[in-house]
């Protein structure tokens, strides 16, 4: 549990730094999206004991769902009035975001397989 909180905290600080300090477009636009999947994974891992593969898959699907909602434009009226929602959900559909989420999911699976003592 402490490990998950520590990893989540480090990822959160990294994501905030990427947003605040306006790093290069690639870092902000792609690496930030890669890291958001592990961020959500380790946050949820603090509250659930789902197997790694299932939880990683759910977080990936959540990311894809957000992209599909962006594509549909369903939240556009809400996004115009809420800056925080625009930051959290995003405003523009991009296939590269789904690629980034896939890479983030693979990173979770790699690190959980190679750097954990839990039997997942």
TACOR-V935384 format. One record per residue. SS is DSSP state (H for helix, E for strand, C for the rest). PSI is psi in whole degrees, 0 to 359 (999 if undefined). OMEGA is omega as a letter, one per 40 degrees, with the letter a starting at -180 (none if undefined). Layout:
ss->(SS	SS)
psi->(PSI	PSI)
omega->(OMEGA	OMEGA)
This chain:
ss->(C	H	H	H	H	H	H	H	H	H	H	H	H	H	H	H	H	H	H	H	C	C	C	C	H	H	H	H	H	H	H	H	H	H	H	H	H	H	H	H	H	H	H	H	H	C	C	C	C	C	C	H	H	H	H	H	H	H	H	H	H	H	H	H	H	H	H	H	H	H	H	H	C	C	C	H	H	H	H	H	H	C	H	H	H	H	H	H	H	C	C	C	C	C	H	H	H	H	H	H	H	H	H	H	H	H	H	H	H	H	H	H	H	H	C	C	C	C	C	C)
psi->(314	321	315	319	318	312	316	315	316	318	321	315	320	314	319	318	318	319	318	318	6	59	177	150	321	318	311	316	333	306	321	321	326	316	340	330	310	325	309	320	309	332	309	329	335	339	349	155	24	149	148	312	318	313	319	319	319	318	319	313	325	316	317	319	317	317	319	324	320	316	319	336	11	326	2	316	322	323	331	332	355	103	320	317	323	321	315	312	326	170	345	128	138	127	330	332	318	321	316	319	322	318	318	320	317	323	318	309	320	308	322	327	321	341	32	151	354	148	99	999)
omega->(i	i	a	i	i	a	i	a	i	i	i	i	i	i	i	i	i	a	a	a	i	i	i	a	i	a	a	a	a	a	i	i	i	a	a	i	i	i	i	i	a	i	a	i	i	a	a	i	i	i	a	a	a	a	i	i	i	i	i	i	i	i	i	i	i	i	i	i	i	a	a	a	a	a	a	i	i	a	a	a	a	a	a	i	i	a	a	a	a	a	a	i	i	i	i	i	i	i	i	i	i	i	i	i	i	i	i	a	i	a	i	i	a	a	i	i	i	i	a	none)
